[in-house]
């Protein structure tokens, strides 16, 4: 163990130095030999590490967003090669390579924490073995061995023997109860964090290997913590429980304020944003403007929740702009087509009322009367030779008007079928 600790002294020494610095602060408040002083030193170490890992967490979020944007392409590949799993995997790997995304990006914070976890494990194990390590000298070693967290020494494990536990001034029952409760809390917090990500912040409409990976992690990590937790010292359990709670709170903040497009969290976020914008007729916060700007830029590629948000603003007399702001619009009843293009709400075309038969006949007669010429030659101006022609024309007009009246009375136009002679 000493050989391993010496090989990794480049990380165990800084970790032990940070713990000692925090212990000097908390020891002045709670006493140097108390579990509060040593326990809070470990909690502060976790907080310091997680603050340093915030840039990596931001990178993880961006990588996760990039994976979400590839969902349509992944779905096409799955449908195209649904009968060839090997070709499907090859095309997926090619897509990841071309876009520069990594499906294992969600594991980056855990991988980055592993060296600190390993160093803390060796520091606490050396305390339990009564060995100095890093900057922890003999006096600090004795102080750490006296520290108890809810009745359990800082360096004991669930699997330790009763003789070893009694040598540190504790009972085996207290150690088993405390470590079991901490292992359960550690596994439950890990499961809840991953389940929150799966149920609220992932677009479940598309089944992809990324989703399968996240679903697998939801069950694998809690089981791993439960199995390996029985071999972790109490101080390490405090470390992992603290980092799980930090991750859970950090993820809740991200889901609430910057949800994944197409997820349930985005639907809830846009509903809250719509209520705020309609009440104040503006977008107040900067991150809300960024979200609105991204939705406007998508155009026809908006998902169901984004189209509903834009339509809701239009119905309220507002219009989202390309810079993320919202202005009042003259068109209140604006709607959006299924393909994402905005269309104004025009009035519906009125169908003409159905007329009766008598109304149709009277209308036809009036139209025919208006179409006749109203000018005629006077008797003085009419030449003598034109009188027979005028008489013939007058007679023809009379016969024409008779034919029209017969047609208007419901008879068929054109030549009529001769009636069959009646049989006497």
C-alpha positions in Angstrom: 0.0 0.0 0.0 2.9 2.3 0.8 4.4 1.6 -2.6 1.1 2.5 -4.3 0.7 5.7 -2.2 4.3 6.7 -3.1 3.6 6.2 -6.8 0.6 8.5 -6.6 2.1 11.0 -4.3 1.7 13.7 -7.0 -2.1 13.6 -6.3 -2.3 12.4 -2.7 -0.1 15.2 -1.4 -2.2 18.0 -2.8 -5.4 16.4 -1.7 -4.1 15.9 1.9 -2.8 19.5 1.9 -6.3 20.9 0.9 -7.9 18.7 3.6 -5.5 20.0 6.3 -6.1 23.6 5.3 -9.9 23.3 5.6 -9.4 21.3 8.9 -7.4 24.2 10.4 -10.4 26.5 9.7 -13.2 24.2 10.9 -11.1 22.9 13.8 -11.0 26.4 15.2 -14.8 26.5 15.1 -15.8 22.9 16.2 -12.6 21.5 17.7 -9.7 19.8 15.9 -10.7 16.3 16.9 -14.4 16.4 16.1 -16.1 14.7 13.2 -17.6 18.1 12.1 -14.1 19.5 11.5 -12.9 16.5 9.4 -16.2 15.8 7.8 -16.7 19.4 6.7 -13.1 19.5 5.4 -14.0 16.6 3.1 -17.2 18.3 2.0 -15.3 21.5 1.3 -12.8 19.5 -0.8 -15.7 18.2 -2.9 -17.1 21.7 -3.4 -13.7 23.0 -4.4 -13.2 20.2 -6.9 -16.7 20.6 -8.4 -16.1 24.4 -8.8 -12.9 23.7 -10.7 -14.9 21.2 -12.9 -17.6 23.7 -13.9 -15.9 24.4 -17.3 -15.8 20.6 -18.0 -19.5 20.5 -17.0 -20.3 23.2 -19.5 -18.5 21.3 -22.1 -20.5 18.2 -21.2 -23.7 20.2 -21.7 -22.6 21.4 -25.1 -21.7 17.9 -26.1 -25.1 16.6 -24.9 -26.8 19.4 -26.9 -24.8 18.4 -30.0 -26.0 14.8 -29.5 -29.6 16.0 -29.4 -29.2 17.9 -32.7 -28.1 14.6 -34.3 -31.3 12.8 -33.3 -33.0 13.2 -36.7 -29.9 11.9 -38.5 -29.6 9.0 -36.1 -33.2 8.1 -36.8 -32.7 8.1 -40.5 -29.7 5.8 -40.1 -31.7 3.5 -38.0 -34.6 3.3 -40.5 -32.2 2.9 -43.4 -30.2 0.1 -41.9 -32.7 -1.4 -39.5 -31.9 -5.0 -40.8 -28.1 -4.5 -40.7 -26.9 -3.7 -37.1 -23.2 -3.7 -38.1 -23.7 -1.2 -40.9 -25.9 0.8 -38.6 -23.1 1.0 -36.0 -20.6 1.9 -38.6 -22.7 4.8 -39.9 -23.3 6.0 -36.4 -19.6 6.1 -35.7 -19.0 7.9 -39.0 -21.7 10.5 -38.0 -20.0 11.0 -34.6 -16.6 11.5 -36.3 -17.9 14.0 -38.9 -19.7 16.1 -36.4 -17.1 15.9 -33.7 -19.4 14.6 -31.0 -18.7 12.0 -28.4 -21.5 9.8 -26.9 -19.3 9.2 -23.7 -19.2 12.9 -22.9 -21.7 12.5 -20.1 -19.1 10.5 -18.2 -16.4 13.3 -18.3 -17.1 14.8 -14.8 -16.9 11.3 -13.2 -13.7 10.5 -15.0 -12.2 13.8 -14.0 -13.1 13.2 -10.4 -11.6 9.7 -10.3 -8.0 10.8 -9.5 -9.2 12.9 -6.5 -11.4 10.0 -5.3 -8.4 7.7 -5.6 -6.2 10.1 -3.6 -8.8 10.6 -0.9 -9.3 6.9 -0.6 -5.6 6.3 0.0 -5.4 9.2 2.5 -8.3 7.8 4.6 -6.9 4.3 4.3 -3.6 5.4 5.6 -5.3 7.1 8.5 -7.1 3.8 9.3 -3.7 1.9 9.0 -2.0 4.5 11.3 0.3 5.6 8.6 1.2 9.2 7.7 0.6 10.3 4.2 1.2 13.6 2.3 1.2 16.5 4.7 -0.7 14.6 7.4 1.8 14.2 10.2 1.5 12.1 13.4 -0.5 14.7 15.4 -3.0 15.2 12.5 -3.2 11.4 12.1 -4.2 11.0 15.8 -6.7 13.8 15.5 -8.3 12.2 12.4 -8.5 8.8 14.1 -10.5 10.3 17.0 -13.0 12.0 14.6 -16.4 10.3 14.5 -19.2 11.0 12.1 -22.5 10.1 13.7 -20.7 7.5 15.8 -18.6 6.0 13.0 -14.8 6.7 12.7 -13.7 8.6 9.6 -11.5 5.7 8.3 -13.6 2.6 9.0 -15.5 0.5 6.4 -18.6 -1.6 6.4 -16.5 -4.8 6.1 -14.0 -4.0 8.9 -13.8 -6.4 11.8 -15.1 -5.6 15.2 -11.5 -5.6 16.7 -10.4 -2.9 14.2 -13.6 -0.8 14.9 -13.2 -1.1 18.6 -9.5 0.0 18.3 -10.8 3.3 16.9 -13.3 3.7 19.7 -16.6 2.7 18.1 -19.0 -0.2 18.0 -19.5 -2.5 15.0 -23.3 -1.9 15.1 -22.9 1.8 14.8 -20.4 1.5 12.0 -22.7 -0.9 10.0 -25.8 1.3 10.4 -24.0 4.5 9.5 -22.2 3.1 6.5 -25.4 1.2 5.2 -27.5 4.4 5.4 -24.8 6.4 3.6 -24.5 3.7 0.9 -28.3 3.7 0.3 -28.4 7.5 0.2 -25.4 7.6 -2.2 -27.0 5.1 -4.6 -30.4 6.7 -4.4 -29.1 10.2 -5.2 -27.2 8.8 -8.2 -30.3 7.0 -9.4 -32.5 10.0 -9.0 -30.0 12.3 -10.8 -29.9 10.0 -13.8 -33.6 9.3 -13.8 -34.3 13.1 -13.7 -32.1 13.4 -16.8 -33.9 10.6 -18.6 -37.5 11.5 -17.8 -37.3 15.3 -18.2 -34.3 16.4 -20.2 -34.0 13.9 -23.1 -36.1 13.9 -26.3 -37.7 10.5 -26.0 -39.3 10.7 -29.5 -36.2 9.2 -31.1 -34.6 6.0 -29.9 -30.8 6.3 -30.3 -27.7 4.6 -28.8 -27.2 7.7 -26.8 -30.5 7.1 -25.0 -29.7 3.5 -24.5 -26.4 4.6 -22.9 -28.1 7.0 -20.6 -30.7 4.4 -19.6 -27.9 1.9 -18.9 -26.1 4.4 -16.7 -29.3 5.0 -14.7 -29.2 1.4 -13.4 -25.4 0.6 -13.6 -24.0 3.5 -11.5 -26.3 3.0 -8.4 -25.5 -0.8 -8.5 -21.8 0.0 -8.7 -22.0 2.4 -5.7 -23.9 -0.1 -3.7 -21.5 -3.0 -4.4 -18.3 -1.1 -4.0 -19.6 1.2 -1.2 -19.2 -1.5 1.4 -15.4 -1.3 0.8 -15.3 2.6 1.0 -14.2 4.3 4.3 -16.8 6.6 5.9 -14.8 9.6 4.7 -15.0 8.4 1.1 -18.8 7.8 1.5 -19.1 11.4 2.6 -17.1 12.5 -0.5 -19.4 10.6 -2.9 -22.6 11.5 -1.2 -21.6 15.2 -1.3 -20.6 15.1 -5.0 -23.9 13.2 -5.9 -25.9 15.9 -4.1 -24.0 18.6 -5.9 -24.5 16.9 -9.3 -28.2 16.6 -8.6 -28.6 20.2 -7.7 -26.5 21.4 -10.6 -28.5 19.3 -13.0 -31.8 20.5 -11.6 -30.7 24.1 -12.3 -29.7 23.3 -15.9 -32.9 21.4 -16.6 -35.0 24.3 -15.2 -33.2 27.1 -17.0 -31.7 25.5 -20.1 -33.6 22.4 -21.0 -32.9 20.1 -24.0 -35.1 20.8 -27.1 -38.0 18.4 -27.5 -37.9 17.3 -23.8 -40.6 17.6 -21.2 -38.4 20.2 -19.4 -38.5 22.4 -22.5 -42.3 22.2 -22.6 -42.5 23.3 -18.9 -39.9 26.0 -19.5 -41.7 27.5 -22.6 -45.0 27.5 -20.7 -43.4 29.5 -17.9 -41.7 31.8 -20.4 -45.0 32.3 -22.4 -46.8 33.3 -19.2 -44.1 35.8 -18.2 -43.9 37.3 -21.7 -47.6 37.8 -22.1 -47.8 39.5 -18.7 -45.0 41.9 -19.3 -44.9 42.0 -23.2 -41.2 41.6 -23.2 -38.3 39.1 -22.5 -36.5 40.2 -19.4 -33.6 37.8 -18.8 -30.7 37.3 -21.1 -30.8 33.5 -21.2 -34.5 33.7 -22.2 -33.6 35.9 -25.1 -31.0 33.4 -26.2 -33.7 30.6 -26.1 -36.2 32.8 -28.1 -33.5 33.7 -30.6 -32.7 30.0 -31.2 -36.4 29.2 -31.6 -36.9 31.9 -34.2 -33.8 30.9 -36.1 -35.1 27.3 -36.4 -38.0 28.3 -38.7 -39.6 25.1 -40.1 -37.4 22.9 -37.9 -39.2 23.9 -34.7 -40.6 21.1 -32.6 -44.1 20.8 -31.2 -43.4 22.8 -28.1 -41.6 25.6 -29.9 -44.4 26.0 -32.5 -47.0 26.1 -29.6 -44.9 28.8 -28.0 -44.8 31.0 -31.2 -48.5 30.5 -31.8 -49.3 31.5 -28.2 -47.4 34.7 -28.6 -49.1 35.4 -31.9 -52.6 34.9 -30.4 -51.6 37.3 -27.6 -50.7 40.0 -30.1 -46.9 39.5 -29.8 -44.2 38.6 -32.3 -40.8 37.0 -31.5 -37.9 38.7 -33.3 -34.6 37.4 -34.6 -32.6 39.0 -31.8 -34.7 37.3 -29.1 -36.9 40.2 -28.2 -40.7 40.3 -28.4 -42.7 43.2 -29.9 -46.4 43.9 -30.2 -48.0 42.7 -33.4 -51.0 44.1 -35.3 -52.0 40.6 -36.4 -53.5 39.0 -33.3 -54.9 35.8 -34.8 -51.7 34.6 -36.4 -51.2 30.9 -36.6 -48.5 28.6 -37.9 -48.9 25.9 -40.4 -47.7 22.4 -39.8 -44.5 22.9 -41.8 -43.5 25.8 -39.5 -44.4 28.8 -41.9 -46.4 31.6 -40.3 -49.8 32.4 -41.9 -52.2 35.1 -41.0 -55.6 34.3 -39.7 -57.9 35.5 -42.6 -61.6 35.4 -42.5 -63.3 32.3 -43.7 -65.0 32.4 -47.1 -68.8 32.7 -46.8 -70.8 30.3 -48.9 -73.8 31.8 -50.8 -77.2 31.0 -49.5 -79.1 28.4 -51.4 -81.9 30.0 -53.5 -85.3 28.5 -54.1 -86.5 27.6 -57.6 -88.8 30.6 -57.9 -85.9 32.9 -56.9 -83.6 31.4 -59.5 -86.3 31.7 -62.3 -87.0 35.4 -61.4 -83.3 36.2 -61.4 -82.9 34.6 -64.8 -85.8 36.5 -66.2 -84.5 39.8 -64.8 -81.1 39.1 -66.3 -82.6 38.3 -69.7 -84.7 41.5 -69.6 -81.6 43.6 -68.8 -79.7 42.1 -71.7 -82.3 43.3 -74.4 -81.5 46.5 -76.3 -83.4 49.5 -75.1 -83.0 51.7 -78.3 -85.3 51.4 -81.3 -86.0 53.3 -84.5 -88.9 55.8 -84.4 -91.7 55.7 -86.9 -90.7 58.9 -88.7 -87.1 57.8 -89.2 -87.9 54.3 -90.3 -87.9 53.8 -94.1 -90.7 52.3 -96.0 -88.8 49.3 -97.1 -87.8 48.5 -93.5 -91.5 48.3 -92.3 -92.0 44.7 -93.4 -88.7 43.7 -91.9 -89.5 45.5 -88.7 -92.8 43.7 -88.5 -91.1 40.4 -89.1 -88.6 41.3 -86.4 -91.3 42.2 -84.0 -93.1 39.0 -84.6 -89.9 37.1 -84.1 -89.3 38.9 -80.8 -92.7 38.0 -79.6 -92.1 34.3 -80.5 -88.7 34.5 -78.8 -90.2 36.0 -75.6 -92.8 33.2 -75.6 -90.1 30.6 -75.9 -88.2 32.2 -73.0 -91.3 32.3 -70.8 -91.9 28.6 -71.5 -88.3 27.8 -70.6 -88.5 29.9 -67.4 -91.6 28.1 -66.4 -89.6 24.9 -65.8 -89.5 23.4 -69.3 -86.3 22.1 -70.8 -84.6 24.3 -73.4 -84.0 23.2 -76.9 -86.2 20.9 -79.0 -88.8 19.1 -77.0 -89.6 15.4 -77.4 -93.0 15.0 -79.1 -95.7 13.7 -76.9 -96.9 10.2 -77.7 -100.5 10.2 -79.0 -103.1 9.4 -76.5 -104.8 6.1 -76.9 -108.6 6.4 -77.2 
